[in-house]
């Protein structure tokens, strides 16, 4: 086994042995802590941004499918034949019909406009995440558990079924967005009137078609733009109210991987040229573009923490070089080259960067785990999409990028330190000549070594 070069041995001694000037050691540890704090901030911040994006995507797909195939004429008749063809795509997991209509709802307060979405209660949860956001109480301070949420979702969707309500002799139901229900002034079990754009002939003239519906649940995604306007009904009831016969607006498509929605939408658009195709990314492009820009900006800003900490490495190494100037002169006197001296201090800089980066990664991942496991901050219900806890999603690509960036910054700063060390060579050279003259005088026995040249 080949022994390690002597530069590594000396560098280790310089790094870990006690020093005359304790300020050098303090600055070194400040550099390590600074790099670690920068890495911690980067990992925690990017994980929170990823968690927020994931929660927002889940909230959006709670009412919208990953991909939608629809007709600009607002009527699709051949959807039963299209569903098997769409399911042939390897990325498609499920499909379900839907209807989108505008409606006017009246409650105990002033009427409000709403976007009415007709769904198939038995298939909707296969296409969207609607079941995760159905509630029997608006903005409850105690969110239901996973099992309770599943039970609530099943009960509400079963009650929403138009054929079942007709069979049981019950009033047809409607699910309202939480903010919409609040603005209408209705609670669970209250009755609202749906005023459609379709008209019917009466002895006094044409009047809008009106349907009385019972509020059977609330939709609570945490996104105000959705909770204020969305309402859900059985699509077969919507067909009757709006006289659509057996037509629908389009088909919702669920994918195995939501991140491939854009590519799948392009492929379906090329295959079904008679219909329009859009993805959840298209529907919310501006929101996610802003979030991506925020994430990039946050990464750049927090990287400056690592840069500032890395510059502390320069000061600590320069002070160490000045402290060890006599030892450097002796090393050069016995044959050490400038390259060897540089390797000694390069090893110290690399170790400082590695310790700071690795400790920062470990502590950052620990903080992310703690935030995801324990409730440090209680967010009021309805304020944040996806729940009342801080979302954390660790992306290992971001962790790797942070680790590499931190180490590269430390290494580049280290190289600049070595360039600065070239400027110190003139002072080293003077000490080197004195040391060489002193050693030569002793070895030759001239006794001419003056105390002025003693190291």
PETALIN-V651487 format. One record per backbone hydrogen bond with DSSP energy under -0.5 kcal/mol. NH is the residue of the N-H (numbers start at 1). CO is the residue of the C=O. Records with the same first field share a line. If there is no record, write none. Layout:
BEGIN
NH: CO ; CO
END
This chain:
BEGIN
8: 5
9: 5
10: 6
11: 7
12: 8
13: 9
14: 10
15: 11
16: 12
17: 13
22: 20
24: 21
25: 21
26: 22
27: 23
28: 24
29: 25
30: 26
31: 27
32: 28
33: 29
34: 30
35: 31
36: 32
37: 33
38: 34
39: 35
40: 36
41: 37
42: 38
43: 39
44: 40
45: 41
46: 42
47: 43
48: 44
49: 45
50: 46
51: 47
52: 48
53: 49
54: 50
55: 51
56: 52
57: 53
58: 54
59: 55
60: 56
61: 57
62: 59
63: 60
64: 60
66: 253
67: 253
68: 278
69: 251
70: 68 ; 276
71: 249
74: 71
76: 248
77: 75
80: 77
81: 78
82: 78
83: 79
84: 80
85: 81
86: 82
87: 83
88: 84 ; 85
89: 86
92: 89
93: 254
94: 254
96: 252
98: 250
99: 118
101: 116
103: 114
104: 195
105: 112
106: 193
107: 109
108: 184
109: 184
112: 105
114: 103
115: 229
116: 101 ; 114
117: 115 ; 231
118: 99 ; 116
119: 117 ; 233
120: 97
121: 119
123: 120
124: 120
126: 123
127: 123 ; 124
128: 124
129: 61
132: 129
133: 130
134: 131
135: 218
140: 137
143: 141
149: 145
150: 146
151: 147
152: 148
153: 149
154: 150
155: 151
156: 152
157: 153
158: 154
159: 155
160: 156
161: 157 ; 158
165: 161
166: 162
167: 163
168: 164
169: 165
170: 165
174: 214
175: 232
176: 174 ; 217
177: 230
178: 219
180: 227
181: 177
182: 178
183: 179
184: 180
185: 181
186: 181
189: 215
190: 187
192: 213
193: 106
194: 211
195: 104 ; 193
196: 194 ; 209
200: 207
202: 205
205: 202
207: 200
209: 198
211: 194
213: 192
214: 172
215: 190
216: 174 ; 214
217: 174
218: 135
219: 176
220: 133 ; 218
224: 222
226: 223
227: 223
228: 224
229: 226
230: 226
231: 115
232: 175
233: 117
235: 119
237: 234
238: 234
239: 235
240: 236
241: 237
242: 238
243: 240
244: 239
245: 239
247: 244
248: 76
249: 98
250: 98
251: 69
252: 96
253: 67
254: 94
256: 91
260: 257
261: 258
264: 260
265: 261
266: 262
267: 263
268: 264
269: 265
270: 266
271: 267
272: 268
273: 271
275: 272
276: 70
278: 68
280: 66
283: 279
284: 280
285: 282
288: 284
289: 285
290: 286
291: 287
292: 288
293: 289
294: 290
295: 291
296: 292
297: 293
298: 294
299: 295
300: 296
301: 297
302: 298
303: 299
304: 300 ; 301
305: 302
306: 302
307: 303
308: 304
309: 305
310: 306
311: 307
312: 308 ; 309
313: 309 ; 310
314: 310
315: 311
316: 312
317: 313
318: 314
319: 315
320: 316
321: 317
322: 318
323: 319
324: 320
325: 322
328: 324
329: 325
330: 326
331: 327
332: 328
333: 329
334: 330
335: 332
336: 331
341: 337
342: 338
343: 339
344: 340
345: 341
346: 342
347: 343
348: 344
349: 345
350: 346
351: 347
352: 348
353: 349
354: 350
355: 351
356: 352
357: 353
358: 354
359: 355
360: 356
361: 357
362: 358
363: 359
364: 360
365: 361
366: 362
367: 363
368: 364
369: 365
370: 366
371: 367
372: 368
373: 369
374: 370
376: 374
379: 377 ; 388
383: 380
386: 221
387: 384
393: 47
395: 393
396: 394
398: 395
399: 395
400: 396
401: 397
402: 398
403: 399
404: 400
405: 401
406: 402
407: 403
408: 404
409: 405
410: 406
411: 407
412: 408
413: 409
414: 410
415: 411
416: 412
417: 413
418: 414
419: 415
420: 416
421: 417
422: 418 ; 419
423: 419 ; 420
424: 420 ; 421
425: 422
428: 424
429: 425
430: 426
431: 427
432: 428
433: 429
434: 430
435: 431
436: 432
437: 433
438: 434
439: 435
440: 436
441: 437
442: 438
443: 439
444: 440
445: 441
446: 441
447: 441
453: 450
454: 451
END
